[in-house]
């Protein structure tokens, strides 16, 4: 059956909402890019709306509060695109982990939700496609009108949640490419870091990895390995090589974000299972996954073992996402291991990313949650070590040009403790 255009459907949907309305909008590959195009053309449509969601830094490029001076947004990340409205006071940043965001979204006032879906099957069910993420939570909230945007370019993976069309108060069709994210060239240091990580991965392990360079590097380093399991909040194109190399590989994820090649494969790949955040990020779910290797990146680590994943020069550039969820989940997993990775320096070696001490407002990960820290210079295992042994281990994986400075700073700090 034909569906209304997005412009027509949103006008009808808007009449169902109060003048001042709170509206959930999906992120990652489930971001409704067609809605953003509509708002750019007709910014008045956003007046009085407060948008909220999990729009991932480095991936989602829409400033939902930026279309109109009477629009607002609430986010657990802070993508660069949202910086203007954040500085203008129209976007509120909430420092929540992914699991905490689920609980927040379950309780926060909600007047409507926009969900990107696949075309319906013969039974009249649409798929949440390659980005279930928080959408099952929105579907579970009672009395909330839902706008379903049917996109023929959203794949319907065999093992992704399906929803009857009757769940939606309004339907629209938008036949445009969904969000794509291509991998880039890796710094040479990341290949060495990936090799160091791969040395900690054994047959039978379950892998979780963050997005971006770490995922691209570690999956490249593990090409040809068999007997692994992937259990991650998000996967991207490099997972295709792992699927090709191991016919027994199972992948559990909340989101797939990448190129058209990834999406085309997901449309028929039976070994990939898509889940909501409650399954991919909750401590109870992660603790039940044996031998979980949680592999994530951070910006800085100090000599106490604390990590910063959100700030550069005091400026908020990201949110913590699932970082703490996964590190703590790996610690609870039988045989699990929490791994954080970073390049040892920035600005061509001028700045050490192993630092003496982080300022209190730049600590994303507590020292009690850190274990294996990896740079291109090696691996420091922190769990069970004294503060002096931790500092010594971390100095040993810093760039050699900065080790003397770090040792001197530690000695001075140690005298004051």
URVENPE-V500884 format. One record per pair of residues at least 24 apart in sequence whose ideal C-beta (glycine too) atoms are under 6 Angstrom apart, sorted by sequence separation. I is the first residue (numbers start at 0). J is the second residue. D is the distance in whole Angstrom. If there is no record, write none. Layout:
I	J	D
I	J	D
This chain:
42	66	4
54	78	6
144	168	4
152	176	6
153	177	6
193	217	5
197	221	6
202	226	4
207	231	5
42	67	5
45	70	4
64	89	4
75	100	5
112	137	4
128	153	4
135	160	6
148	173	5
152	177	6
205	230	5
236	261	5
239	264	6
22	48	5
24	50	5
26	52	5
35	61	4
64	90	5
128	154	6
194	220	6
253	279	4
26	53	5
185	212	6
189	216	4
193	220	4
295	322	5
5	33	5
19	47	5
20	48	6
21	49	5
22	50	5
23	51	6
24	52	5
26	54	4
27	55	6
38	66	5
18	47	5
23	52	6
26	55	6
30	59	5
104	133	6
126	155	4
131	160	5
6	37	6
105	136	6
109	140	6
112	143	6
116	147	5
118	149	6
185	216	6
343	374	4
5	37	6
104	136	6
127	159	6
293	325	4
343	375	6
26	59	5
111	144	5
112	145	5
113	146	5
114	147	6
115	148	5
116	149	6
118	151	5
126	159	5
127	160	5
182	215	5
293	326	6
306	339	6
337	370	5
338	371	4
339	372	5
340	373	5
343	376	6
109	143	5
115	150	6
126	161	5
117	153	5
293	329	4
124	161	4
125	162	6
115	153	6
117	155	4
291	329	5
124	163	5
123	163	6
353	393	6
123	164	5
280	321	5
291	332	4
327	368	6
297	339	5
326	368	5
285	328	3
280	324	4
288	332	6
289	333	5
290	334	4
291	335	4
292	336	5
293	337	5
294	338	5
295	339	6
296	340	5
297	341	5
319	363	5
353	397	4
119	164	6
282	327	6
286	331	4
289	334	6
296	341	6
282	328	6
286	332	6
351	397	6
53	100	6
232	279	5
307	357	5
351	401	4
310	361	4
305	357	5
299	352	5
300	353	6
301	354	5
302	355	6
355	408	4
182	236	6
307	361	5
309	363	5
343	397	6
344	398	5
299	354	5
301	356	5
308	363	4
343	398	4
301	357	4
307	363	6
305	362	5
306	363	6
230	288	5
306	364	4
305	366	5
304	366	4
303	366	5
304	369	5
300	372	6
180	256	5
180	257	6
181	258	6
217	294	6
304	381	5
179	258	5
31	113	5
205	288	5
213	296	5
31	115	5
205	290	6
304	389	5
29	115	5
204	290	5
205	291	5
206	292	5
207	293	5
208	294	4
209	295	4
21	108	5
209	296	6
21	109	6
204	292	5
302	390	4
21	110	5
22	111	5
23	112	4
24	113	5
232	321	5
20	110	4
25	115	6
302	393	5
200	292	6
17	110	6
16	110	5
16	111	5
196	294	6
28	129	5
29	130	3
28	130	5
27	130	5
302	409	5
154	262	5
156	265	5
154	265	5
154	266	4
157	269	5
23	137	5
158	272	4
159	273	4
31	148	5
156	273	6
207	325	5
132	253	5
58	180	6
132	254	5
130	254	5
129	255	4
213	340	6
15	144	5
12	146	5
129	265	5
33	173	4
135	275	4
33	175	6
131	273	5
133	276	6
131	275	5
2	149	6
30	178	5
192	340	5
28	177	6
28	178	5
188	342	5
12	169	4
11	169	6
8	169	5
8	171	3
5	171	5
2	170	5
3	171	6
5	173	5
2	171	6
2	172	4
101	276	5
101	277	6
196	373	6
195	373	5
97	276	6
192	373	6
98	280	5
97	280	4
98	281	5
192	375	5
195	378	6
191	375	4
188	375	4
96	319	6
97	320	6
97	321	4
98	324	5
27	254	5
96	323	5
97	324	6
28	256	4
96	324	5
27	256	5
77	315	5
76	318	4
75	318	5
56	317	4
